[in-house]
Amino acid sequence: MATLSIEQAQTQARALLDSRIESVTALVKARQRVADLKEQLAEAEKDDKRAYVRATKDGWSADELKKLGLENSAAGRRRSATRKTSSTPQADEEHTRVENQPRQGE
């Protein structure tokens, strides 16, 4: 069996760790980019909402803006968010109570 020196073992271990560190570094950079873009999107959506409100204050009706292809995007987001909830807190509470009741004969 060939013997390895401590230096060789450390070098090989570092090479393995370096490749793993590179992948984690890439992941962190990607996640940061996603966070930055989400922040930019949130700002753009605020600007869009302000511009829409400004247009309506300047006399444009919602129907006129819609005909121009400029629907109120904030209203659409609110509606879709309410559809996502599938259960109510009361239903969840009742489900939990039923699960926590002892079975007959226990």
Secondary structure as the mmCIF struct_conf table of DSSP 4:
data_model
#
loop_
_struct_conf.conf_type_id
_struct_conf.id
_struct_conf.beg_label_comp_id
_struct_conf.beg_label_asym_id
_struct_conf.beg_label_seq_id
_struct_conf.end_label_comp_id
_struct_conf.end_label_asym_id
_struct_conf.end_label_seq_id
HELX_RH_AL_P HELX_RH_AL_P1 ILE A 6 LYS A 57
TURN_TY1_P TURN_TY1_P1 ASP A 58 GLY A 59
HELX_RH_AL_P HELX_RH_AL_P2 ALA A 62 LYS A 67
TURN_TY1_P TURN_TY1_P2 LEU A 68 GLY A 69
HELX_RH_AL_P HELX_RH_AL_P3 SER A 73 ARG A 83
TURN_TY1_P TURN_TY1_P3 LYS A 84 LYS A 84
BEND BEND1 SER A 87 SER A 87
HELX_RH_AL_P HELX_RH_AL_P4 PRO A 89 ASN A 100
BEND BEND2 GLN A 101 GLN A 101
HELX_LH_PP_P HELX_LH_PP_P1 PRO A 102 ARG A 103
TURN_TY1_P TURN_TY1_P4 GLN A 104 GLY A 105
#
